[in-house]
Amino acid sequence: MRRVLSALQHRTREFDAHPFYEFLRDGSVPARQRLAFAPALAHFVMTFADVYHSVLREEPAKDRFQELVNAHTHEDGGHWKWFLADLSKLDLDPPTSFTDALRFLWSDATEKTRMLSYRICRLGLGADSLRRLLLVQCIEATGTVTLRNVVPVATELAQATGLKLVYFGAHHASSEADHTMEKEDAKGILADVAVDASASQDLLSLVDETFAAFSAAAGEMLAFARSRPPS
């Protein structure tokens, strides 16, 4: 598993260098425009709650891996409420018909983000607890990269306008540090697990597929933000 975790760290560093995060770090672009990707993230955020509740959680847990997954799904499963609140604060919650909302969520502009949701479901459904824990570690790694890059933008906006974001702000980032995954050192637990060559290759493929899906979605977020008029 040390080889697998090394690959996860490598893919995390690559992910942080994605052009989307370079865009978020570009102080020459107004903060509101850098955050204009938020509506395109909706399908993933809302599906995420279902993934944690209905795909990755298994109660009662059969082993320590599943116990960690379950604890994490309970801690992270309600973050969609913060996301909806931030959309309103950012004036990205315009009145719209139900059918228009559906057209947007299932439009070409958000296809890769929908595929991200579906691929995570495919990887998690029926997986054993070790694969589920590794999948959560991949999701958390991408989330950490996103928060590390988006929180300064939210802070910049708060200083300029007084708007304090939660999902995209420091509160979300600080809450992650208090999660069971961090306190129980899930990576340390995984590092001590021995797997054979076949299982190792399968887990490496899981890491690669998960990061590929997140990278594709990040590209879509970048295109969406750039297509919005400057504000």
C-alpha positions in Angstrom: 0.0 0.0 0.0 3.0 2.4 0.4 3.4 2.3 -3.4 -0.3 3.1 -3.8 -0.1 6.0 -1.4 3.0 7.3 -3.1 1.1 7.3 -6.4 -1.8 9.2 -4.6 0.6 11.9 -3.4 2.1 12.2 -6.9 -1.3 12.6 -8.5 -2.2 15.1 -5.9 0.8 17.3 -6.8 -0.1 17.0 -10.4 -3.7 18.0 -9.6 -2.5 21.1 -7.8 -0.8 22.2 -11.0 -4.0 22.0 -13.1 -4.7 25.2 -15.0 -8.0 25.6 -13.0 -6.0 26.1 -9.8 -3.6 28.4 -11.6 -6.7 30.4 -12.6 -7.9 30.5 -8.9 -4.4 31.8 -7.9 -4.4 34.6 -10.5 -5.0 37.8 -8.6 -5.4 39.8 -11.7 -8.8 38.1 -12.3 -11.7 39.5 -10.1 -12.5 37.3 -7.2 -16.2 36.9 -8.2 -15.2 35.7 -11.7 -12.7 33.2 -10.2 -15.7 31.9 -8.1 -18.1 31.9 -11.1 -17.5 28.2 -11.6 -19.7 27.4 -8.5 -23.0 26.6 -10.3 -21.3 24.1 -12.5 -20.2 22.2 -9.4 -23.8 21.6 -8.3 -24.4 18.1 -9.7 -21.3 16.8 -7.9 -21.9 18.5 -4.6 -25.5 17.3 -4.4 -24.6 13.8 -5.6 -21.8 13.7 -3.1 -24.2 13.5 -0.2 -25.9 10.4 -1.9 -22.5 8.8 -2.5 -21.5 9.1 1.1 -24.9 8.0 2.4 -25.9 5.3 0.0 -22.7 4.1 -1.8 -19.8 4.2 0.6 -21.4 3.8 4.0 -22.1 0.4 5.3 -23.5 -0.1 8.8 -22.7 -1.9 10.9 -19.1 -1.7 9.8 -17.3 -5.1 9.3 -13.8 -3.8 9.9 -11.6 -0.8 10.8 -11.4 0.4 7.2 -15.2 0.6 7.0 -15.4 2.3 10.4 -13.2 5.1 9.1 -15.3 5.4 5.9 -18.5 5.5 7.9 -17.2 8.2 10.3 -16.1 10.3 7.4 -19.4 10.0 5.5 -21.3 11.2 8.5 -18.9 14.2 9.0 -18.9 15.3 5.3 -22.4 14.3 4.2 -24.1 17.6 5.0 -21.7 20.1 3.3 -24.1 20.6 0.5 -26.0 23.0 2.8 -23.0 25.3 2.9 -22.7 25.1 -0.9 -26.3 26.3 -1.4 -25.8 29.1 1.1 -22.7 30.3 -0.8 -24.5 30.3 -4.1 -27.0 32.7 -2.6 -24.3 34.9 -1.2 -22.5 35.0 -4.5 -25.7 36.0 -6.4 -25.5 32.8 -8.3 -29.0 31.7 -7.3 -31.3 33.5 -9.9 -35.0 32.6 -10.1 -35.5 29.9 -12.7 -38.0 27.3 -13.7 -37.6 23.7 -12.7 -37.2 22.6 -16.3 -34.5 25.3 -16.9 -32.6 24.1 -13.8 -32.7 20.6 -15.1 -31.5 21.7 -18.6 -28.5 23.4 -16.9 -27.6 20.5 -14.7 -27.7 18.1 -17.6 -26.2 20.4 -20.2 -23.0 20.0 -22.2 -21.4 22.6 -20.0 -21.5 20.3 -16.9 -21.1 16.8 -18.6 -17.6 16.1 -17.1 -18.8 17.0 -13.7 -21.7 14.7 -13.9 -19.3 12.0 -15.2 -17.2 12.6 -12.1 -20.2 11.8 -9.9 -21.0 8.7 -11.9 -17.5 7.4 -11.9 -17.2 7.7 -8.2 -20.4 5.8 -7.8 -19.1 3.1 -10.1 -15.8 2.8 -8.2 -17.6 2.7 -4.8 -20.6 0.5 -5.4 -19.9 -3.1 -4.3 -16.2 -2.2 -3.4 -14.6 -3.8 -0.4 -13.7 -1.6 2.6 -10.1 -1.1 1.6 -11.0 0.2 -1.9 -13.7 2.5 -0.3 -11.2 3.9 2.2 -8.7 4.6 -0.6 -11.4 6.2 -2.7 -12.2 8.5 0.1 -8.6 9.4 0.5 -8.5 10.3 -3.2 -11.6 12.4 -2.9 -10.2 14.1 0.2 -6.9 14.8 -1.5 -8.7 16.6 -4.4 -10.9 18.5 -1.9 -7.8 19.7 0.0 -6.2 21.0 -3.2 -9.5 22.8 -4.1 -9.9 24.4 -0.6 -6.3 25.4 -0.5 -6.7 27.3 -3.7 -10.3 28.6 -3.3 -10.2 29.8 0.3 -7.8 32.7 -0.5 -10.2 33.8 -3.2 -13.1 33.7 -0.7 -11.0 35.6 1.8 -10.2 38.2 -0.8 -13.9 38.6 -1.6 -14.8 38.9 2.1 -12.3 41.6 2.6 -13.7 43.6 -0.4 -17.4 43.0 0.2 -18.0 41.6 3.7 -19.4 38.4 2.2 -18.3 35.4 4.3 -18.5 32.2 2.4 -18.7 28.8 4.2 -18.4 26.0 1.6 -15.7 27.9 -0.3 -14.3 29.6 2.8 -12.0 29.0 5.8 -14.7 27.3 7.9 -14.9 24.4 5.4 -11.1 24.0 5.4 -10.8 24.1 9.2 -13.6 21.6 9.6 -11.7 19.1 7.4 -8.8 19.2 9.9 -11.0 18.0 12.7 -12.3 14.9 10.8 -11.8 11.4 12.0 -9.7 10.6 9.0 -7.1 13.1 10.2 -7.2 12.3 13.9 -7.0 8.5 13.3 -4.3 8.9 10.6 -6.0 6.9 7.9 -3.0 7.1 5.6 -0.8 5.6 8.3 -3.3 2.7 8.7 -3.3 2.2 5.0 0.5 2.3 4.7 0.8 -0.7 7.0 -1.5 -2.9 4.9 0.2 -5.5 2.7 -1.4 -6.4 -0.7 -0.2 -8.6 -3.5 0.9 -7.4 -6.9 -2.5 -7.9 -8.5 -4.4 -6.0 -5.8 -1.7 -3.2 -5.8 -2.2 -2.7 -9.5 -6.0 -2.6 -9.1 -5.7 0.0 -6.4 -3.3 2.1 -8.5 -5.9 2.0 -11.3 -8.5 3.3 -8.8 -6.2 6.2 -7.9 -5.5 7.0 -11.6 -9.2 6.8 -12.6 -10.3 9.0 -9.7 -7.8 11.7 -10.4 -8.5 11.6 -14.1 -12.2 12.2 -13.5 -11.5 15.1 -11.1 -9.0 16.6 -13.6 -11.5 16.5 -16.4 -14.1 18.2 -14.1 -11.6 20.8 -13.1 -11.1 21.6 -16.8 -14.8 22.1 -17.1 -14.9 24.4 -14.1 -12.2 26.5 -15.7 -14.0 26.8 -19.0 -17.3 27.6 -17.2 -15.7 30.4 -15.0 -13.9 31.9 -18.0 -17.2 32.0 -20.0 -18.8 34.2 -17.4 -18.7 38.0 -17.9 -16.3 39.8 -15.5 -18.0 41.4 -12.5 
